[in-house]
Amino acid sequence: MFATNKTTIKTTIKTVAPTRTATTQRRAVVVPRAVENSAADEKKRFFGALGAAFVVALATPNSALAEMRLPPIDTDPNRCERAFVGNTIGQANAVSDKVLDLRKCAYDGKDLSGKTLSGALMVNTSAKGANMKETVMSKVYAPDANFSGADFTNAVIDRATFDGSDMVGTNFTNAVITGVSFEDVDLTDADFTEALVGNEDVKRLCVNPTVKGETRMQIGCRN
């Protein structure tokens, strides 16, 4: 009788235990629909300025944009003029009703001071010697652009990408620089006096071979 009960118990365990485990695993991955909807809405808001057609890769811990598959350039003949108005909806969050497409636009010597350019696409844009004091440039995508001699005094530059751009003699005095990608950027004679530069940004800037002499001291490079 004892042997029979023991066999019965073993059989019961083998039959029931996997079912409980499977049930537990299924419950662990169940996400309430309200949570799913909330996450989806948040994602839409976050990437609103970039549009549904964009594929964004966040390649660094600081979320600096490293690469992006872009749509065709906006055919609006007045699209470049939008920089003088800026992003008036999402502000620093880069959320807007329309992408701020400033690619290949020319602002050499122009006054863009105080403008919010968050979420702007500025690939191949030229802003040599432009007045960009106190501009807000969160999540700006501006590789292969020309900002040589531009004045970014008191600007806020956050999670932006300037890879391959010309920033010779650019003035970053008292600017806030966080999560910015300066890969292959020419920063010869750039001025970072009193700039607030994030710790990780300092590390990346200090390995840039064009960052020399006084510029290294201003950034806070240790050697």
Summary of the structure (lengths in Angstrom):
residues: 223
radius of gyration: 25.6
end to end distance: 82.9
largest distance: 98.0
contacts: 659
relative contact order: 0.09
helix: 29%
strand: 15%
